[in-house]
Amino acid sequence: MKYFIKEQKIKFKHIDYAGIVFYPRFLEMLNDLVEDWFEEALHRPFSKMHETNGMPTVDLKVQFKKAARLGETIVKELYVKELRTSSLLCGFIFKNQQNEVVLEGEVTLVNVKIAEDRKTITSEAFTDAMREKISYFLLKS
């Protein structure tokens, strides 16, 4: 198994009045991580995928473990826990510079086909090629 890893500098736009990351910003950082993973590791950029398909989040579990503060750099890690026919369960961990977990959880994403009129959305099985790319990040039991 391999983790997809990105660093994130905590900027002023991320924090609240207390000087710590405002919790919805963590969810935006997670979405950025997923989008970067699809583009950089799976070679399926959202800019192309969303012409006919999508990858919506259908379930999200998050635990906030420790505050992250302005100026810190956190490391965001993503891996695959389960690869199903048309969906995948990903685990994620965000750590601070002291290697302490600040955020962790899991997200379920579904591969969908979007009708040309944009009114109908249905799940669609991953191709064999995409399954192979995703499997590289699969947690081995």
N, C-alpha and C positions, 0 to 999 in steps of 0.2 A: 504494500500500500504506500502511496505517496500523498502527501499533503500539498494542496495548492496554497501558497503563502504570499501574502502582500503586507507591506508596511503601511501604516496610516498615521500621519502626524495629526495631533489634536490641535485644531485651529479655533480661533475665537468664535467662528460660526457654529461650532459644535457644542459650546458650553452654555450653561444656564447662569443665573445670578450667583449661585454658590461656587462657580468656577469649575464645575465638573461637567462631564458629557451629559447632555439632556437626553433621556432614554430614547426618544424617537430618532435621534441622530445615529445611535448604534444600529438601528434597523436600516437606516439609509446606508451605513457602512457595510452592513451585511449584504444588502442588495447590490452594492458596488462590487463586493467580493464575488458574488455569484455571476454578475455580468462579466467581470474580468476573467473569471474561470472559463466561462463559455467562449469568450473571444480568444484568450491567449493559450489555453490548454486544450480546448475541445475544437477550436477553429470553427466555431459557429456563432459569429457575432450577432448580438441582438438586432443591430441595424439591418442585417439581411434576414435573420430568422423571422422577425416580426412583419415581414411582407406577407407571409402566408401562415406562419405558425406563432406559437408563444410558449412560454414556460412559467405559468403563474404559480405563486405560492398558494398552497391549499391548507397547509398546517404549519404552525410555527410555535416552538417552545423555546423560551429564553430564560436564563437565570443570570441576574446581575450580581456579580460576586464582589467587585471592588470598584471604587471610583477611578475614573481616568480623568486627568487634568490637562488644562491648557499647556501646550508646549511639549507634552509627552509624545512619544512615538509608541504605538501599539503594533503588535504583529498579529495579523488575522490569518487563521488557518482553516481550511475547508477540506473535508474528505467525504467519501460516500460510505454510508452504513448499509444501505440496501439498494439494489438496482432491480426494479420491477419492469413489467412489460412496457408501460408508458409513463412511469413515474420513478422518482428516486428520493431516497431519504438521505439527506446530508447532515453531517455533524459539523459544528464549527466551534472554534475556541479563539478568543482574543486575549492576548497576554501583554502585560506591560514590560518595561525594560528590565525589571527585576524577575521576569519570567513568572509573575503571579497572574493567575487567571482573573480577568476583569469581566468577562462575559463568556457564556457558553450555552449551547443548546443544539436544536436540530430543526431542520426545515424540510418540508416535503414539497417537491416541485413536480408538476405534471406537464408532459409534452402534449401540446394541443395543436390541432389544425383549425384555422380560422377560415370560414367561408369567404368567398370573394365579396359578398355584400356586407361582410363584417358582423352579421347578425347571428350566425351559428358557430358555436365553438364545441368541438368534440375532442376527446383524448385520442392520441395517435401513438402507436407503438414506435419505440426507438428503432432506427435502422441498425443493422448488424455493425456497420462502421462506427456509428455513434456509441453503441453498447461497448465496443472494444475500447474506444477512447475513454469512456466513463469508467470502465472496469479498472483502468490503471490506478484510479483513486479509491478503489473499493477496499474497505477494511476487511482483511482476511481473518476469519474466525479460527 
